[in-house]
């Protein structure tokens, strides 16, 4: 490109970024959250289309067209969950390898070129193109990680292109344009609790793979555009391979990004775990960047920086996350274990379990429930067999804090059902509501459906059924195809019932998440009001509930016993220590 072309290209890139920011500011206050995100995604798609039309390079246009194809393929994945559409990315990569840029040769440092036969070039290019959408979708299962790696990876590629290019070219143009788009839409990509979604992960994955191949075809160094991405995604690549091997040999899928889960299990919160995984990936990427460059002070500096980053990460993980923190992952109270995890970790784990056909049992626990677990062995067994026991109640939080194992995030049942419904609407899962007085579950279903567009409530009924009626109730749930079962039968009946249903020797349901929510359906339906925020902050939610239902005073009068027993447990632990 000439200097004039470079000037107009830079002007277009700046205009794309400014228009993107203005559109976000205009629509932010006028659209619902999901609609606002879709508008952002359409604007990003339009921005790349505009950049492709402006470019005079046919190969770059093919890369952008293929990326749009990846966008729509990812959107089909989001809408259609019945079929695995991931193999279609290989066909998309093959089409791009046939009509777009391909790895005809590898440019190495020192003006050394390795030429490839045409068949090998097409095959390698197709595999490379199809690899990155799948990797981005894989790491995006963990909220925030896909966006963080996108920024780091794209920034590293842009830096490599700028340092390796002798002048302005199509790869420089597209790299800078992509970086501006990411920064302009930072709230969409860089939120530590946000996800790209299958469609955007596929779009950026194809662009990432396509631009690296286009750069190599322009003679840019192999180490810049191939070794750096391989290093950056070394951890996800290795774990994706292990996941596929585990699915074939062990007939079950492993979780996404084991390093992240290991950090969470050591008591680290979600944002720090995401940042540390990103740091590890960045360090490997920098090593890959410098691996094939000529020996220089730059190479030495990059390697030293990478080593320092890895050492610092290991220090945070193994020294700051020592024995004391590790035990806080599942703190114990009255021989019941409570999960000390973030909301997004629970939602991500639920999604993985349901996708893998596993049942997921979730219980919510407050101070009175913990007290009951001391006296009811069946209830205690159900709690300890649950996949998650969520801390619900200020009293329980303070009790665990007094025992020296503070909880990082309270997860009330009412709020968790709302988040779970949002996830179900996004994933297309059917929801079944069971419990409460006649009409309560139906009204709660209407309220949740109005709040979450696309939510599919496949059934709702009251909680008044006898032991003889249980088989027909279970059959109704099974035939509905529900993937989310919200049960409000009261403590401890709901936990024991769900344990038999989901964790028995021959569970009648598969791939279902069941949660016991007590009286939350009454609050969701509007039959009862939830305590105002001020009451919640002061820990007086129980008092607000007693005012609405005076009969609960008999239960609440047991709270002083909870306090005494917590004090006794703490002093008992000190003597044991």
C-alpha positions in Angstrom: 0.0 0.0 0.0 1.1 3.6 -0.7 1.4 6.2 1.9 -1.9 7.8 0.8 -3.6 4.4 1.1 -2.1 4.0 4.6 -3.4 7.4 5.7 -7.0 6.7 4.5 -6.9 3.2 6.0 -5.9 4.7 9.4 -8.7 7.2 9.1 -11.2 4.4 8.4 -9.9 2.5 11.4 -10.3 5.5 13.7 -13.8 6.2 12.3 -14.8 2.6 12.9 -13.7 2.8 16.5 -15.4 6.2 17.1 -18.7 5.0 15.5 -18.6 1.9 17.6 -18.2 3.9 20.8 -21.0 6.3 19.8 -23.5 3.5 18.9 -22.8 1.9 22.3 -23.5 5.1 24.2 -26.7 5.7 22.2 -28.3 2.3 22.7 -27.1 1.5 26.2 -30.0 3.1 28.0 -32.7 2.1 25.5 -32.3 -1.7 25.2 -32.4 -4.7 27.4 -29.0 -6.3 28.3 -29.3 -9.2 25.7 -30.6 -6.8 23.0 -27.7 -4.4 23.7 -25.2 -7.2 23.4 -26.6 -8.3 20.1 -26.5 -4.8 18.7 -22.8 -4.6 19.7 -22.1 -7.9 17.9 -23.9 -6.7 14.8 -21.9 -3.5 14.8 -18.6 -5.5 15.1 -19.7 -7.7 12.2 -20.5 -4.5 10.2 -17.2 -3.0 11.1 -15.3 -6.0 9.7 -17.4 -5.9 6.6 -16.6 -2.3 6.1 -12.9 -2.9 6.5 -13.1 -5.8 4.1 -14.8 -3.7 1.4 -12.2 -1.0 1.8 -9.3 -3.3 1.5 -8.1 -3.9 -2.0 -6.7 -7.3 -1.1 -8.8 -10.3 -2.2 -7.2 -12.7 0.2 -8.1 -10.5 3.2 -11.6 -10.3 2.0 -11.8 -14.0 1.9 -10.6 -14.2 5.5 -13.3 -11.7 6.6 -16.0 -13.6 4.7 -14.9 -16.8 6.3 -15.0 -15.1 9.7 -18.6 -14.0 9.0 -19.3 -17.6 8.1 -17.8 -18.6 11.5 -20.1 -16.0 13.2 -23.2 -17.5 11.7 -22.0 -21.0 12.4 -21.4 -20.1 16.0 -24.9 -18.5 16.2 -26.4 -21.8 14.9 -24.5 -23.6 17.7 -26.1 -21.2 20.2 -29.6 -21.8 18.8 -29.3 -25.5 18.0 -28.0 -27.6 20.9 -29.2 -31.0 19.7 -26.4 -31.5 17.2 -22.7 -31.0 17.5 -21.8 -28.5 14.7 -18.1 -28.2 15.5 -17.0 -30.5 12.7 -18.4 -27.9 10.2 -15.5 -25.6 11.2 -13.2 -28.0 9.4 -15.2 -27.5 6.2 -15.1 -23.8 6.7 -11.4 -23.9 7.1 -11.0 -26.1 4.0 -13.0 -23.6 2.0 -10.8 -20.7 3.2 -7.7 -22.7 2.4 -8.9 -23.4 -1.1 -10.0 -19.9 -2.1 -8.1 -17.7 0.5 -4.6 -17.5 1.8 -2.8 -20.7 2.6 0.6 -21.7 4.1 2.5 -22.0 0.8 5.9 -21.5 2.6 7.2 -20.7 6.0 9.3 -17.5 6.4 12.1 -18.2 8.9 14.6 -15.7 10.4 17.6 -15.1 8.2 15.7 -15.0 4.9 15.2 -18.8 5.0 12.0 -20.2 3.4 10.5 -23.7 3.7 8.2 -24.4 0.7 5.3 -26.9 1.1 3.5 -29.0 -1.5 0.1 -27.7 -2.5 -1.8 -30.5 -0.9 0.0 -30.3 2.3 -0.4 -26.5 2.3 -4.2 -26.8 1.9 -4.5 -29.4 4.6 -2.3 -27.6 7.1 -4.1 -24.3 6.4 -7.5 -25.9 6.9 -6.6 -27.4 10.2 -5.1 -24.1 11.4 -8.2 -22.2 10.4 -10.5 -24.6 12.1 -8.4 -24.9 15.3 -8.7 -21.3 16.6 -12.6 -21.0 16.6 -12.7 -24.2 18.7 -10.0 -23.0 21.1 -11.7 -19.7 21.6 -15.0 -21.4 22.2 -13.4 -23.8 24.7 -11.7 -21.1 26.8 -14.8 -19.0 26.6 -16.6 -21.6 28.8 -14.9 -19.8 31.7 -16.4 -16.3 31.9 -13.8 -13.6 31.1 -11.0 -15.9 29.9 -11.9 -15.8 26.2 -11.9 -12.0 26.1 -8.7 -11.7 28.1 -6.9 -14.1 25.8 -8.3 -12.4 22.7 -6.9 -9.0 23.8 -3.5 -10.5 24.8 -3.3 -12.6 21.7 -4.4 -9.9 19.2 -2.2 -7.3 20.9 0.8 -9.7 20.7 0.1 -10.4 17.0 -0.3 -6.7 16.2 3.0 -5.9 18.0 4.8 -8.7 16.1 3.4 -7.5 12.7 4.4 -3.9 13.4 8.0 -4.9 14.4 8.4 -7.4 11.5 6.8 -5.5 8.7 8.9 -3.2 6.5 5.9 -1.1 5.5 2.1 -0.7 5.5 0.3 -3.8 4.2 -3.0 -5.7 4.5 -2.0 -7.6 7.7 -0.9 -4.4 9.4 -4.2 -2.8 8.4 -6.3 -5.7 9.7 -4.3 -6.2 12.9 -4.6 -2.5 13.9 -8.3 -2.5 12.9 -9.0 -5.5 15.0 -7.2 -4.1 18.0 -9.2 -0.8 17.8 -12.5 -2.8 17.6 -11.5 -4.8 20.7 -10.7 -1.6 22.6 -13.8 0.2 21.4 -16.0 -2.6 22.6 -13.9 -3.3 25.7 -17.1 -3.8 27.9 -18.2 -6.6 25.6 -14.9 -8.5 25.5 -12.9 -7.6 28.6 -15.4 -8.0 31.4 -14.1 -10.6 33.8 -17.5 -12.1 34.2 -18.5 -11.8 30.5 -18.5 -14.4 27.7 -17.9 -13.9 24.0 -20.5 -16.4 23.1 -20.1 -19.1 20.4 -20.7 -16.7 17.5 -18.1 -14.1 18.6 -15.6 -16.7 19.6 -15.9 -18.3 16.2 -15.6 -14.9 14.4 -12.4 -13.8 16.2 -11.0 -17.3 16.0 -11.2 -17.4 12.2 -9.8 -13.9 12.0 -6.9 -14.8 14.3 -6.0 -17.9 12.3 -6.6 -16.2 8.9 -4.5 -13.2 9.6 -1.6 -15.3 10.8 -1.6 -17.3 7.6 -2.0 -14.1 5.5 1.0 -12.6 7.3 3.2 -15.7 6.6 2.2 -15.5 2.9 3.4 -12.0 2.9 6.8 -13.2 4.2 6.5 -12.2 7.8 8.5 -14.3 10.3 7.1 -17.7 11.2 8.0 -17.1 14.8 5.9 -13.9 14.9 2.7 -15.3 13.5 2.8 -19.0 14.3 5.0 -19.7 17.3 3.6 -16.8 19.4 -0.1 -18.0 19.0 1.0 -21.6 19.7 2.7 -20.5 22.9 -0.1 -18.3 23.9 -2.7 -21.0 23.6 -0.4 -23.8 24.7 -2.4 -24.4 27.9 -5.9 -24.5 26.2 -4.4 -26.6 23.4 -3.0 -29.2 25.8 -6.2 -29.3 27.8 -8.4 -29.5 24.8 -6.4 -32.5 23.6 -6.7 -34.1 27.1 -10.4 -33.4 27.1 -10.9 -35.2 23.7 -8.8 -38.1 24.8 -10.7 -38.4 28.0 -14.0 -38.3 26.2 -12.8 -41.2 23.9 -11.0 -43.4 26.4 -12.9 -42.6 29.6 -16.3 -42.0 28.0 -16.7 -38.8 29.9 -15.6 -35.2 29.2 -13.1 -33.4 31.4 -13.7 -29.9 32.6 -12.6 -26.8 30.8 -9.1 -25.4 31.6 -8.0 -27.5 34.5 -5.5 -24.8 35.6 -8.4 -22.5 36.3 -10.3 -25.1 38.3 -7.2 -25.9 40.3 -6.8 -22.2 41.2 -10.5 -22.0 42.2 -10.1 -25.2 44.3 -7.3 -23.5 46.2 -9.6 -20.8 47.3 -8.7 -18.2 44.7 -11.6 -16.0 43.5 -12.7 -16.0 39.9 -11.1 -12.7 38.7 -7.7 -13.5 40.1 -7.8 -17.0 38.6 -8.7 -15.7 35.2 -5.9 -13.1 35.3 -3.4 -15.7 36.4 -4.3 -18.2 33.7 -4.0 -15.3 31.2 -0.6 -14.4 32.6 0.6 -18.0 32.2 -0.6 -18.1 28.6 1.0 -14.7 27.9 4.3 -15.9 29.3 4.3 -19.0 27.0 3.3 -16.8 24.1 6.2 -14.4 24.7 8.5 -17.5 24.8 7.1 -18.6 21.5 7.6 -15.1 20.1 11.3 -15.1 21.0 12.0 -18.8 20.3 12.9 -18.4 16.6 14.2 -14.9 16.5 17.8 -14.2 16.0 19.8 -13.9 19.2 19.6 -10.4 20.5 19.0 -8.3 23.5 15.2 -8.3 22.6 15.1 -12.1 22.7 16.9 -12.1 26.0 14.6 -9.4 27.4 11.5 -11.3 26.3 12.7 -14.6 27.8 13.6 -13.0 31.1 10.2 -11.2 31.2 8.4 -14.5 30.5 10.4 -16.3 33.2 9.6 -13.5 35.8 5.9 -13.7 34.9 5.8 -17.5 35.4 7.8 -17.3 38.7 5.5 -14.6 40.0 2.4 -16.6 39.1 3.8 -19.7 40.8 4.5 -17.6 43.9 0.9 -16.4 44.0 -0.5 -19.9 43.5 1.7 -21.9 45.8 2.6 -19.5 48.5 -0.3 -17.1 48.9 -2.7 -19.9 48.1 -1.3 -22.2 50.7 -2.9 -24.7 53.0 -5.1 -22.2 54.8 -6.7 -21.0 51.6 -7.1 -24.4 50.1 -9.3 -25.6 53.0 -11.5 -22.6 52.5 -12.7 -24.0 49.1 -15.3 -26.1 51.0 -15.4 -24.9 54.6 -17.2 -27.1 57.2 -19.8 -26.2 59.7 -21.5 -28.9 61.8 -20.1 -31.7 59.6 -21.7 -30.1 56.5 -19.5 -28.6 53.7 -20.4 -25.3 52.1 -19.0 -24.2 48.7 -16.9 -21.1 48.8 -17.1 -20.2 45.1 -18.3 -17.4 42.8 -21.6 -17.2 41.1 -20.1 -17.5 37.6 -18.0 -20.5 38.6 -21.2 -22.3 39.7 -23.0 -21.4 36.5 -20.1 -22.4 34.3 -19.8 -25.8 36.1 -23.6 -26.3 35.7 -23.3 -25.7 32.0 -20.5 -28.2 31.6 -22.3 -30.9 33.7 -25.6 -30.5 31.8 -23.7 -30.6 28.5 -22.0 -33.8 29.5 -25.2 -35.5 30.6 -24.4 -35.3 34.3 -27.0 -34.5 37.0 -26.2 -31.6 39.2 -27.7 -31.3 42.7 -27.6 -27.8 44.3 -28.7 -27.0 47.9 -29.1 -23.7 49.5 -28.2 -23.5 53.2 -28.9 -21.0 55.9 -28.2 -20.9 59.7 -31.4 -22.9 60.5 -30.6 -25.4 57.8 -27.1 -25.9 59.2 -28.6 -26.4 62.7 -31.1 -28.9 61.4 -28.3 -30.9 59.7 -26.9 -31.7 63.2 -30.1 -33.5 64.1 -31.2 -35.0 60.8 -28.7 -37.5 59.4 -30.7 -38.1 56.2 -30.7 -34.3 55.5 -27.0 -34.1 56.3 -26.3 -36.9 53.9 -28.2 -35.2 51.1 -26.3 -32.0 51.7 -22.9 -33.7 51.5 -23.8 -35.6 48.4 -24.8 -32.3 46.6 -22.5 -30.9 43.9 -22.9 -27.4 45.4 -24.1 -26.2 48.8 -24.6 -22.5 48.4 -24.4 -20.1 51.3 -27.8 -18.5 51.7 -28.2 -16.4 54.8 -26.3 -13.7 56.7 -26.2 -15.8 59.9 -24.4 -18.7 58.1 -22.0 -16.3 56.6 -21.1 -14.7 60.0 -20.9 -18.2 61.5 -18.3 -19.3 59.0 -16.4 -16.1 59.3 -16.3 -16.6 63.1 -14.9 -20.1 62.5 -12.1 -18.6 60.5 -13.3 -19.6 57.0 -15.0 -16.6 55.5 -17.2 -16.9 52.4 -16.3 -14.7 49.5 -19.8 -14.4 48.0 -23.3 -15.0 49.3 -25.6 -16.8 46.9 -29.2 -16.4 48.0 -31.7 -18.9 46.5 -34.0 -16.2 45.1 -31.2 -14.5 43.2 -29.6 -17.8 42.1 -32.9 -18.9 40.5 -32.9 -15.7 38.5 -29.4 -16.2 37.3 -30.1 -19.9 36.5 -33.2 -18.9 34.5 -31.1 -16.4 32.5 -28.6 -19.2 31.7 -31.4 -21.6 30.8 -32.9 -19.0 28.4 -29.5 -18.5 26.7 -28.9 -22.3 26.4 -32.4 -23.2 25.4 -33.0 -25.4 28.4 -36.5 -26.3 29.6 -37.3 -25.3 33.2 -39.7 -27.1 35.5 -41.0 -25.3 38.7 -42.3 -27.5 41.5 -43.5 -26.4 44.9 -45.5 -23.9 46.8 -49.3 -23.4 47.2 -51.5 -24.1 44.2 -50.9 -21.4 41.6 -47.6 -20.2 43.0 -45.4 -22.1 40.7 -47.5 -21.0 37.7 -47.2 -17.4 38.7 -43.5 -17.7 39.3 -43.2 -19.2 35.8 -45.0 -16.2 34.3 -42.8 -13.7 36.2 -39.5 -15.5 35.2 -40.7 -15.8 31.5 -41.4 -12.0 31.5 -38.0 -11.2 33.0 -36.0 -13.5 30.7 -36.9 -13.5 27.1 -36.7 -16.9 25.5 -37.1 -18.8 28.7 -38.9 -22.1 28.1 -40.9 -23.1 31.2 -42.0 -26.6 30.3 -44.0 -27.3 33.4 -45.2 -26.0 36.8 -47.2 -27.5 39.6 -47.7 -27.1 43.4 -45.8 -29.0 46.0 -48.8 -30.8 47.5 -48.5 -34.4 46.4 -48.5 -37.7 48.3 -45.9 -40.5 48.3 -48.1 -42.4 46.0 -48.2 -39.6 43.5 -44.5 -39.2 43.3 -44.0 -41.5 40.3 -46.5 -39.6 38.2 -44.8 -36.3 39.2 -41.3 -37.7 38.3 -42.7 -39.0 35.0 -44.2 -35.5 34.2 -40.8 -33.9 34.8 -39.0 -36.5 32.7 -41.5 -36.3 29.7 -41.3 -32.5 29.8 -37.6 -32.6 28.8 -36.7 -30.1 31.5 -33.0 -29.5 32.1 -33.5 -27.2 35.1 -35.7 -28.4 38.0 -36.5 -25.8 40.7 -38.0 -27.4 43.8 -39.7 -25.6 46.7 -40.9 -28.3 49.0 -39.4 -27.0 52.1 -36.3 -28.1 54.1 -35.4 -31.0 54.4 -38.0 -32.6 52.1 -36.7 -30.9 48.9 -33.1 -31.9 49.4 -33.8 -35.5 50.3 -36.3 -35.8 47.4 -33.8 -34.3 44.9 -31.0 -36.5 46.2 -33.1 -39.6 45.5 -34.1 -38.3 42.1 -30.6 -37.1 40.8 -28.0 -39.0 42.9 -29.7 -42.4 43.4 -28.3 -45.7 42.0 -30.5 -45.5 38.9 -31.6 -41.9 38.6 -34.6 -41.5 36.2 -33.3 -38.1 35.0 -30.1 -37.4 33.1 -28.4 -34.1 32.4 -30.6 -32.2 34.8 -29.7 -29.6 37.4 -32.0 -29.6 40.4 -32.0 -27.0 43.1 -34.0 -26.8 46.4 -35.1 -23.2 47.0 -37.5 -23.4 50.0 -39.9 -20.5 49.9 -38.2 -18.6 47.0 -41.0 -19.5 44.7 -43.4 -17.5 46.9 -41.1 -14.5 46.6 -40.6 -14.8 42.8 -44.3 -15.2 42.3 -45.0 -12.1 44.3 -47.0 -13.8 47.0 -44.4 -12.7 49.5 -42.1 -9.7 49.3 -38.4 -9.9 49.7 -36.8 -7.8 52.4 -35.5 -4.4 51.2 -31.8 -4.0 50.5 -31.3 -2.2 53.8 -32.8 -5.0 55.8 -30.6 -7.5 53.8 -27.4 -5.5 54.6 -28.2 -5.5 58.3 -28.9 -9.2 58.3 -32.6 -8.8 59.2 -34.1 -10.6 56.2 -35.4 -13.3 58.6 -37.3 -10.6 60.6 -38.9 -9.3 57.5 -40.0 -12.8 56.7 -41.4 -13.4 60.2 -43.5 -10.2 59.9 -45.1 -11.6 56.7 -45.4 -15.1 58.2 -45.7 -15.0 62.0 -45.8 -18.8 62.3 -42.1 -18.8 61.5 -41.3 -17.3 64.9 -40.9 -20.9 66.4 -38.1 -21.6 63.9 -36.4 -18.3 64.4 -36.3 -18.8 68.2 -33.6 -21.5 67.6 -31.1 -19.0 66.2 -29.5 -18.3 69.6 -28.7 -22.1 69.8 -26.9 -21.8 66.4 -24.8 -19.0 67.8 -23.9 -21.0 70.9 -23.0 -24.1 68.9 -20.8 -22.1 66.5 -18.9 -20.7 69.5 -18.5 -24.2 70.9 -17.3 -25.5 67.5 -14.7 -22.8 67.3 -13.3 -23.5 70.8 -13.4 -27.2 70.0 -11.3 -26.7 66.9 -8.8 -24.7 68.9 -8.3 -27.5 71.4 -7.9 -30.0 68.5 -5.3 -27.7 66.9 
